[in-house]
Amino acid sequence: MHNLSIDIGNTSTKIAVFAGKEIIHYQRFEALTVDELLLLIEKYSINKSIISTVDEEIDALEHYLKRSTAYIRFSAMLTNGVQNKYQTPATLGLDRWAAMLGANGAFPGNSCLVIDAGTCITYDLLAADSTYFGGSISPGIAMRFNAVHQFTGRLPLVSWNAEMEIPEGRDTKTALQNGILQGVINEISGFIALNNKKESALKVILTGGDADFLFNQLQNSIFAPQIIKDPYLVLKGLNEAIAD
């Protein structure tokens, strides 16, 4: 018997099938269909399932999950041993909360700073005693490039990619690339330094779409020994919510 975690975001749906804590199948869809869901349930003999979603129109998926599995919809009310001290839990992003459960499950008894680098960059601290008070939300990399173009009269929209080295700012294009990309690295380094003062033996977990780029850029930093990259942290947190 296996568990199925489904994370429905703004642009794609990610799923993982778990045997205990181990991912035995991962897949990304533009949109998960009922037919694809039924194939997963049958192929992996799914016992328990959970969905985290920004889309309320998932009645068809939920119908089949309820019929074939022990199903729940994820919410901030599912704590699995993590104390949620966020003052407005109803507005807490589900991906942020799932990441806290994932970090707690992966590193019990450790303090963890989770940095989720996607549309926005979120910084969330889990204390060693499994208490969560909140964190910070900052513009993501693509958002920063778009913002300097949209809110100025003459600055161009400049591209970037995860394989590039941060260039020296020798013209307008490279000045924008340097300022934004180096600014993000400096921001992340600052958050790590700040939280190192709050918690001892802090583990830093990078996840999200821009995690590869950031992980590579931080390998020469003094914080490199602390940093772990985990692209599946949110899905692991969803699995923790339905674990026995």
Secondary structure as GFF3:
##gff-version 3
##sequence-region A 1 244
A	DSSP	beta_strand	2	8	.	.	.	ID=ss1
A	DSSP	beta_strand	13	19	.	.	.	ID=ss2
A	DSSP	beta_strand	22	29	.	.	.	ID=ss3
A	DSSP	alpha_helix	34	44	.	.	.	ID=ss4
A	DSSP	beta_strand	46	53	.	.	.	ID=ss5
A	DSSP	alpha_helix	59	68	.	.	.	ID=ss6
A	DSSP	beta_strand	70	73	.	.	.	ID=ss7
A	DSSP	beta_strand	83	84	.	.	.	ID=ss8
A	DSSP	three_ten_helix	89	91	.	.	.	ID=ss9
A	DSSP	alpha_helix	94	106	.	.	.	ID=ss10
A	DSSP	beta_strand	112	117	.	.	.	ID=ss11
A	DSSP	beta_strand	120	126	.	.	.	ID=ss12
A	DSSP	beta_strand	131	139	.	.	.	ID=ss13
A	DSSP	alpha_helix	141	150	.	.	.	ID=ss14
A	DSSP	alpha_helix	172	198	.	.	.	ID=ss15
A	DSSP	beta_strand	203	207	.	.	.	ID=ss16
A	DSSP	alpha_helix	211	217	.	.	.	ID=ss17
A	DSSP	three_ten_helix	218	220	.	.	.	ID=ss18
A	DSSP	three_ten_helix	224	226	.	.	.	ID=ss19
A	DSSP	beta_strand	227	229	.	.	.	ID=ss20
A	DSSP	alpha_helix	233	241	.	.	.	ID=ss21
###
